[in-house]
Amino acid sequence: MLTSTPSSPTDTLTLPAPAKLNLFLHITGQREDGYHTLQTLFQLLDFGDELSFSLRTDDEIRLAPEIEGVPHEDNLIIRAARLLQGHSENPTGANIHLNKRLPLGGGIGGGSSNAATTLLALNQLWQTQLSLDELAELGRQLGADVPVFVKGNTAWAEGVGEQLQALELPEKWYLVLTPNCHVSTAEVFSHKDLTRGTSSITVAAFLEQGGVNDCQPLVQSLYNEVDLALSWLSQFGDAKMTGTGACVFAPFDNEASAKAILAKTPDTLNGFIARGINHSKVHELLNR
């Protein structure tokens, strides 16, 4: 929800930071600089974190609450705010409150989405007037997944994830399971057993035939919690891992079907239901 103080309509903002799923993830190669080239389809969800922003009279950036295990200066929210502040030479600071719903290390874009929402919100509050393309380019310095959240569309991605083509997909409901483990993206992409030579496909080929997650077999071998979650969910649908994990998901045609399976999950598994969306509500709220 977008909020404002009665005295100044641009002093405060409360915005969502939506989750994403990788409906497939092909690693097509590795560049000389170490980055991997890929193809993926980012599906945005109507579920995620929420951030509230308010202006300060000094140039401090304050975040509450702190995330356990994440040093303050390493948090992508803080890094995004400082990056925009420095780029725009803005002397104003901000108080940021995070309502955290998404798990860390889950492969559903929590940190990247937080960073994108921070860039979008402070661009408006600080009146820095950067375009979406400029914000996306700043976001790419923070992580390959940040630009898709800045642009705010379900999208086909290539390159290192920065080449985005917005897509309109049929609405699906997703059951997402969140295994109790934190998967290191750096570990997965540096592992000697990661598949790195999958052939490129077209959008049409994916929509007709589907695709796989090249990171999934490796993560299953390294993290028993992910393997068990996939094995259980595969009984009820086309279960896949998203990103580098740990979260796994299966699509359903309607909310009731997804809820019925969620109700069957064993006590050792947590999860949530979310609707796939083609456009983030962040832009809708900012444009009001």
Buried (B, 14 or more C-beta within 10 A) or exposed (E): EBBEEEEEEEBBBBBBBBBBBBBBBBBBEBEEEEBBBBBBBBBBBBBBBBBBBBBEEEEEBBBEEEBEEBEEEEBBBBBBBBBBBEBBEBEBBBBBBBEBBBBBBBBBBBBBBBBBBBBBBBBBBBEBEBEBEBBBBBBBEBBBBBBBBBBBBBBBBBBBBBEBEBBEBEEBBBBBBBBEBEBEBEEBBEBEEBBBEBEEBEEEEBEEEEBBBBBBBBBBEBBEBBBBBBEBBEEBBEBBBBBBBBBBBBBBEEEEBBEEBBEEBEEEBBBBBBBBBBBBBBBEBBEE
